[in-house]
Amino acid sequence: MAKVTKDSIIMDVLMMDKGTAPIFIKHGMHCLGCPSSSGESIEDACAVHGINAENLINELNAFFDAR
């Protein structure tokens, strides 16, 4: 079972399951295809976008737990 952390790379999470894309978008990360998503951690991206990383991570993990 996948476990997402603040250090997880956005693109890695998307590659685990494309169904996570709507969760990122819901939380304000609309540029999932940008080059930064390939090397940027969730924590770093959230800091740049002013997003609560803990809320995003919790929702991503709930998604994977439900699978």
N, CA, C and O atoms as CSV, one atom per row, in Angstrom:
chain,resi,resn,atom,element,x,y,z
A,1,MET,N,N,0.848,-1.181,0.000
A,1,MET,CA,C,0.000,0.000,0.000
A,1,MET,C,C,0.898,1.250,0.000
A,1,MET,O,O,1.898,1.316,0.715
A,2,ALA,N,N,0.524,2.199,-0.792
A,2,ALA,CA,C,1.298,3.431,-0.919
A,2,ALA,C,C,1.131,4.299,0.321
A,2,ALA,O,O,0.065,4.330,0.936
A,3,LYS,N,N,2.188,4.993,0.671
A,3,LYS,CA,C,2.140,5.955,1.775
A,3,LYS,C,C,2.773,7.240,1.280
A,3,LYS,O,O,3.944,7.259,0.901
A,4,VAL,N,N,2.000,8.309,1.282
A,4,VAL,CA,C,2.483,9.604,0.825
A,4,VAL,C,C,2.985,10.378,2.037
A,4,VAL,O,O,2.343,10.399,3.087
A,5,THR,N,N,4.147,11.014,1.873
A,5,THR,CA,C,4.715,11.844,2.935
A,5,THR,C,C,5.015,13.230,2.368
A,5,THR,O,O,4.865,13.466,1.169
A,6,LYS,N,N,5.437,14.134,3.235
A,6,LYS,CA,C,5.783,15.491,2.799
A,6,LYS,C,C,6.970,15.473,1.841
A,6,LYS,O,O,7.157,16.408,1.064
A,7,ASP,N,N,7.768,14.412,1.896
A,7,ASP,CA,C,8.942,14.296,1.039
A,7,ASP,C,C,8.648,13.607,-0.294
A,7,ASP,O,O,9.514,13.535,-1.166
A,8,SER,N,N,7.428,13.105,-0.445
A,8,SER,CA,C,7.063,12.442,-1.707
A,8,SER,C,C,7.122,13.442,-2.858
A,8,SER,O,O,6.734,14.601,-2.717
A,9,ILE,N,N,7.613,12.971,-3.987
A,9,ILE,CA,C,7.682,13.801,-5.190
A,9,ILE,C,C,6.314,13.742,-5.889
A,9,ILE,O,O,5.732,12.668,-6.043
A,10,ILE,N,N,5.823,14.887,-6.300
A,10,ILE,CA,C,4.491,14.975,-6.893
A,10,ILE,C,C,4.327,13.986,-8.040
A,10,ILE,O,O,3.344,13.246,-8.071
A,11,MET,N,N,5.254,13.955,-8.971
A,11,MET,CA,C,5.134,13.074,-10.128
A,11,MET,C,C,5.132,11.610,-9.713
A,11,MET,O,O,4.454,10.795,-10.339
A,12,ASP,N,N,5.876,11.263,-8.673
A,12,ASP,CA,C,5.886,9.878,-8.188
A,12,ASP,C,C,4.495,9.484,-7.693
A,12,ASP,O,O,4.037,8.370,-7.950
A,13,VAL,N,N,3.832,10.381,-6.992
A,13,VAL,CA,C,2.480,10.100,-6.498
A,13,VAL,C,C,1.526,9.940,-7.674
A,13,VAL,O,O,0.699,9.028,-7.689
A,14,LEU,N,N,1.640,10.824,-8.654
A,14,LEU,CA,C,0.792,10.726,-9.842
A,14,LEU,C,C,1.032,9.419,-10.587
A,14,LEU,O,O,0.090,8.831,-11.118
A,15,MET,N,N,2.268,8.962,-10.632
A,15,MET,CA,C,2.586,7.710,-11.324
A,15,MET,C,C,2.061,6.495,-10.553
A,15,MET,O,O,1.765,5.464,-11.157
A,16,MET,N,N,1.944,6.604,-9.232
A,16,MET,CA,C,1.376,5.509,-8.452
A,16,MET,C,C,-0.086,5.317,-8.812
A,16,MET,O,O,-0.577,4.189,-8.871
A,17,ASP,N,N,-0.783,6.428,-9.054
A,17,ASP,CA,C,-2.192,6.356,-9.459
A,17,ASP,C,C,-2.608,7.717,-10.007
A,17,ASP,O,O,-2.602,8.720,-9.294
A,18,LYS,N,N,-2.967,7.731,-11.282
A,18,LYS,CA,C,-3.400,8.984,-11.922
A,18,LYS,C,C,-4.656,9.545,-11.274
A,18,LYS,O,O,-4.969,10.723,-11.448
A,19,GLY,N,N,-5.374,8.722,-10.534
A,19,GLY,CA,C,-6.574,9.166,-9.832
A,19,GLY,C,C,-6.293,10.181,-8.748
A,19,GLY,O,O,-7.221,10.767,-8.191
A,20,THR,N,N,-5.010,10.402,-8.435
A,20,THR,CA,C,-4.665,11.407,-7.430
A,20,THR,C,C,-4.687,12.818,-8.008
A,20,THR,O,O,-4.701,13.792,-7.255
A,21,ALA,N,N,-4.689,12.939,-9.337
A,21,ALA,CA,C,-4.650,14.267,-9.969
A,21,ALA,C,C,-5.777,15.178,-9.487
A,21,ALA,O,O,-5.509,16.334,-9.159
A,22,PRO,N,N,-7.027,14.709,-9.430
A,22,PRO,CA,C,-8.091,15.596,-8.946
A,22,PRO,C,C,-7.881,16.079,-7.509
A,22,PRO,O,O,-8.336,17.162,-7.140
A,23,ILE,N,N,-7.197,15.281,-6.711
A,23,ILE,CA,C,-6.929,15.693,-5.324
A,23,ILE,C,C,-5.944,16.853,-5.318
A,23,ILE,O,O,-6.145,17.842,-4.614
A,24,PHE,N,N,-4.881,16.730,-6.102
A,24,PHE,CA,C,-3.928,17.835,-6.204
A,24,PHE,C,C,-4.627,19.097,-6.703
A,24,PHE,O,O,-4.431,20.182,-6.156
A,25,ILE,N,N,-5.433,18.948,-7.732
A,25,ILE,CA,C,-6.130,20.100,-8.321
A,25,ILE,C,C,-7.081,20.730,-7.308
A,25,ILE,O,O,-7.151,21.954,-7.197
A,26,LYS,N,N,-7.804,19.906,-6.577
A,26,LYS,CA,C,-8.735,20.400,-5.546
A,26,LYS,C,C,-8.009,21.275,-4.521
A,26,LYS,O,O,-8.571,22.239,-4.002
A,27,HIS,N,N,-6.771,20.928,-4.245
A,27,HIS,CA,C,-5.994,21.659,-3.239
A,27,HIS,C,C,-5.212,22.830,-3.832
A,27,HIS,O,O,-4.432,23.469,-3.127
A,28,GLY,N,N,-5.412,23.117,-5.117
A,28,GLY,CA,C,-4.805,24.296,-5.706
A,28,GLY,C,C,-3.552,24.065,-6.522
A,28,GLY,O,O,-2.916,25.023,-6.962
A,29,MET,N,N,-3.189,22.820,-6.731
A,29,MET,CA,C,-2.019,22.524,-7.562
A,29,MET,C,C,-2.502,22.175,-8.965
A,29,MET,O,O,-2.801,21.020,-9.267
A,30,HIS,N,N,-2.571,23.190,-9.806
A,30,HIS,CA,C,-3.128,23.021,-11.139
A,30,HIS,C,C,-2.074,22.747,-12.207
A,30,HIS,O,O,-2.425,22.435,-13.345
A,31,CYS,N,N,-0.819,22.855,-11.871
A,31,CYS,CA,C,0.235,22.691,-12.884
A,31,CYS,C,C,0.952,21.359,-12.688
A,31,CYS,O,O,2.170,21.321,-12.518
A,32,LEU,N,N,0.197,20.280,-12.713
A,32,LEU,CA,C,0.773,18.957,-12.456
A,32,LEU,C,C,1.730,18.493,-13.539
A,32,LEU,O,O,2.566,17.624,-13.289
A,33,GLY,N,N,1.627,19.047,-14.725
A,33,GLY,CA,C,2.514,18.661,-15.806
A,33,GLY,C,C,3.749,19.534,-15.917
A,33,GLY,O,O,4.581,19.309,-16.796
A,34,CYS,N,N,3.888,20.515,-15.058
A,34,CYS,CA,C,5.040,21.407,-15.155
A,34,CYS,C,C,6.313,20.665,-14.752
A,34,CYS,O,O,6.246,19.692,-14.001
A,35,PRO,N,N,7.451,21.104,-15.233
A,35,PRO,CA,C,8.712,20.422,-14.932
A,35,PRO,C,C,9.007,20.307,-13.436
A,35,PRO,O,O,9.648,19.347,-13.009
A,36,SER,N,N,8.556,21.252,-12.653
A,36,SER,CA,C,8.831,21.197,-11.212
A,36,SER,C,C,8.208,19.981,-10.557
A,36,SER,O,O,8.759,19.450,-9.593
A,37,SER,N,N,7.065,19.528,-11.065
A,37,SER,CA,C,6.384,18.400,-10.432
A,37,SER,C,C,7.207,17.117,-10.513
A,37,SER,O,O,6.974,16.181,-9.749
A,38,SER,N,N,8.164,17.069,-11.430
A,38,SER,CA,C,9.000,15.884,-11.570
A,38,SER,C,C,10.067,15.776,-10.496
A,38,SER,O,O,10.610,14.694,-10.270
A,39,GLY,N,N,10.373,16.872,-9.837
A,39,GLY,CA,C,11.429,16.824,-8.836
A,39,GLY,C,C,11.100,17.530,-7.539
A,39,GLY,O,O,11.928,17.587,-6.630
A,40,GLU,N,N,9.896,18.067,-7.449
A,40,GLU,CA,C,9.529,18.863,-6.276
A,40,GLU,C,C,8.738,18.008,-5.283
A,40,GLU,O,O,7.820,17.278,-5.657
A,41,SER,N,N,9.119,18.120,-4.015
A,41,SER,CA,C,8.381,17.394,-2.985
A,41,SER,C,C,7.037,18.073,-2.741
A,41,SER,O,O,6.846,19.245,-3.066
A,42,ILE,N,N,6.130,17.325,-2.174
A,42,ILE,CA,C,4.827,17.893,-1.825
A,42,ILE,C,C,5.011,19.058,-0.868
A,42,ILE,O,O,4.351,20.088,-1.010
A,43,GLU,N,N,5.895,18.909,0.099
A,43,GLU,CA,C,6.125,19.986,1.074
A,43,GLU,C,C,6.605,21.260,0.386
A,43,GLU,O,O,6.115,22.348,0.688
A,44,ASP,N,N,7.553,21.136,-0.528
A,44,ASP,CA,C,8.085,22.310,-1.231
A,44,ASP,C,C,7.023,22.967,-2.105
A,44,ASP,O,O,6.893,24.191,-2.122
A,45,ALA,N,N,6.266,22.148,-2.828
A,45,ALA,CA,C,5.226,22.690,-3.706
A,45,ALA,C,C,4.137,23.390,-2.900
A,45,ALA,O,O,3.644,24.444,-3.300
A,46,CYS,N,N,3.772,22.815,-1.790
A,46,CYS,CA,C,2.752,23.426,-0.934
A,46,CYS,C,C,3.231,24.767,-0.390
A,46,CYS,O,O,2.454,25.718,-0.302
A,47,ALA,N,N,4.502,24.843,-0.028
A,47,ALA,CA,C,5.052,26.106,0.474
A,47,ALA,C,C,4.995,27.184,-0.597
A,47,ALA,O,O,4.655,28.331,-0.305
A,48,VAL,N,N,5.324,26.827,-1.831
A,48,VAL,CA,C,5.317,27.778,-2.937
A,48,VAL,C,C,3.899,28.252,-3.245
A,48,VAL,O,O,3.676,29.426,-3.539
A,49,HIS,N,N,2.941,27.320,-3.172
A,49,HIS,CA,C,1.561,27.630,-3.546
A,49,HIS,C,C,0.686,28.072,-2.376
A,49,HIS,O,O,-0.489,28.381,-2.568
A,50,GLY,N,N,1.248,28.105,-1.164
A,50,GLY,CA,C,0.469,28.507,0.005
A,50,GLY,C,C,-0.619,27.510,0.364
A,50,GLY,O,O,-1.720,27.895,0.758
A,51,ILE,N,N,-0.308,26.228,0.226
A,51,ILE,CA,C,-1.268,25.157,0.467
A,51,ILE,C,C,-0.879,24.421,1.749
A,51,ILE,O,O,0.303,24.267,2.053
A,52,ASN,N,N,-1.888,23.969,2.493
A,52,ASN,CA,C,-1.648,23.199,3.709
A,52,ASN,C,C,-1.222,21.780,3.308
A,52,ASN,O,O,-2.039,20.987,2.838
A,53,ALA,N,N,0.047,21.477,3.498
A,53,ALA,CA,C,0.599,20.184,3.078
A,53,ALA,C,C,-0.036,19.030,3.838
A,53,ALA,O,O,-0.301,17.980,3.253
A,54,GLU,N,N,-0.280,19.205,5.113
A,54,GLU,CA,C,-0.844,18.123,5.921
A,54,GLU,C,C,-2.223,17.713,5.411
A,54,GLU,O,O,-2.526,16.523,5.329
A,55,ASN,N,N,-3.056,18.688,5.069
A,55,ASN,CA,C,-4.388,18.364,4.548
A,55,ASN,C,C,-4.297,17.598,3.230
A,55,ASN,O,O,-5.018,16.622,3.024
A,56,LEU,N,N,-3.415,18.039,2.344
A,56,LEU,CA,C,-3.237,17.375,1.057
A,56,LEU,C,C,-2.737,15.953,1.257
A,56,LEU,O,O,-3.272,15.021,0.656
A,57,ILE,N,N,-1.733,15.774,2.082
A,57,ILE,CA,C,-1.158,14.451,2.332
A,57,ILE,C,C,-2.193,13.518,2.947
A,57,ILE,O,O,-2.280,12.349,2.573
A,58,ASN,N,N,-2.976,14.032,3.888
A,58,ASN,CA,C,-4.010,13.199,4.507
A,58,ASN,C,C,-5.029,12.728,3.476
A,58,ASN,O,O,-5.446,11.570,3.496
A,59,GLU,N,N,-5.425,13.613,2.586
A,59,GLU,CA,C,-6.405,13.231,1.574
A,59,GLU,C,C,-5.813,12.237,0.570
A,59,GLU,O,O,-6.494,11.303,0.147
A,60,LEU,N,N,-4.561,12.435,0.194
A,60,LEU,CA,C,-3.908,11.485,-0.709
A,60,LEU,C,C,-3.806,10.104,-0.059
A,60,LEU,O,O,-4.075,9.094,-0.708
A,61,ASN,N,N,-3.424,10.055,1.201
A,61,ASN,CA,C,-3.311,8.767,1.888
A,61,ASN,C,C,-4.672,8.104,2.066
A,61,ASN,O,O,-4.775,6.879,1.991
A,62,ALA,N,N,-5.718,8.896,2.300
A,62,ALA,CA,C,-7.072,8.332,2.393
A,62,ALA,C,C,-7.470,7.718,1.058
A,62,ALA,O,O,-8.113,6.668,1.023
A,63,PHE,N,N,-7.095,8.360,-0.032
A,63,PHE,CA,C,-7.362,7.824,-1.368
A,63,PHE,C,C,-6.704,6.453,-1.527
A,63,PHE,O,O,-7.345,5.502,-1.975
A,64,PHE,N,N,-5.422,6.353,-1.158
A,64,PHE,CA,C,-4.713,5.085,-1.313
A,64,PHE,C,C,-5.234,4.031,-0.332
A,64,PHE,O,O,-5.283,2.849,-0.670
A,65,ASP,N,N,-5.615,4.436,0.855
A,65,ASP,CA,C,-6.153,3.481,1.843
A,65,ASP,C,C,-7.470,2.878,1.374
A,65,ASP,O,O,-7.787,1.736,1.707
A,66,ALA,N,N,-8.232,3.637,0.606
A,66,ALA,CA,C,-9.538,3.172,0.139
A,66,ALA,C,C,-9.426,2.203,-1.045
A,66,ALA,O,O,-10.411,1.565,-1.417
A,67,ARG,N,N,-8.267,2.095,-1.617
A,67,ARG,CA,C,-8.077,1.226,-2.784
A,67,ARG,C,C,-8.031,-0.222,-2.403
A,67,ARG,O,O,-7.877,-1.084,-3.269
